[in-house]
């Protein structure tokens, strides 16, 4: 049962390429990844894969705005799928904006996963 749940997720990153830490995360949880998706592409992938959880990987401050727009659009659709943001080495003042966009949980990381 737990294995089935962990396979029903989707990683979303507002960047066009993955970082070493993101690659490490992908290898650990084995969820598909969307790189810099549009709102339309994100909604299509949600419809196709029906994830229980969306994990937003945020590691560059200039890409946070794009992710916040995606999260806000998801919030407008309802409370599902569950939205988690991993903020890697972002400034402390970024967390309130991420929460206000509509994530359920924010995890701050520095250095390693």
Secondary structure as the mmCIF struct_conf table of DSSP 4:
data_model
#
loop_
_struct_conf.conf_type_id
_struct_conf.id
_struct_conf.beg_label_comp_id
_struct_conf.beg_label_asym_id
_struct_conf.beg_label_seq_id
_struct_conf.end_label_comp_id
_struct_conf.end_label_asym_id
_struct_conf.end_label_seq_id
HELX_RH_AL_P HELX_RH_AL_P1 UNK A 2 UNK A 6
TURN_TY1_P TURN_TY1_P1 UNK A 7 UNK A 7
BEND BEND1 UNK A 8 UNK A 8
STRN STRN1 UNK A 9 UNK A 13
BEND BEND2 UNK A 14 UNK A 17
HELX_RH_AL_P HELX_RH_AL_P2 UNK A 20 UNK A 29
STRN STRN2 UNK A 32 UNK A 35
BEND BEND3 UNK A 36 UNK A 36
HELX_RH_AL_P HELX_RH_AL_P3 UNK A 39 UNK A 49
BEND BEND4 UNK A 52 UNK A 52
STRN STRN3 UNK A 53 UNK A 58
HELX_RH_3T_P HELX_RH_3T_P1 UNK A 61 UNK A 63
HELX_RH_AL_P HELX_RH_AL_P4 UNK A 64 UNK A 77
BEND BEND5 UNK A 79 UNK A 79
BEND BEND6 UNK A 81 UNK A 81
STRN STRN4 UNK A 82 UNK A 88
BEND BEND7 UNK A 89 UNK A 89
TURN_TY1_P TURN_TY1_P2 UNK A 92 UNK A 93
HELX_RH_AL_P HELX_RH_AL_P5 UNK A 94 UNK A 101
TURN_TY1_P TURN_TY1_P3 UNK A 102 UNK A 102
BEND BEND8 UNK A 104 UNK A 104
STRN STRN5 UNK A 105 UNK A 109
BEND BEND9 UNK A 111 UNK A 111
#
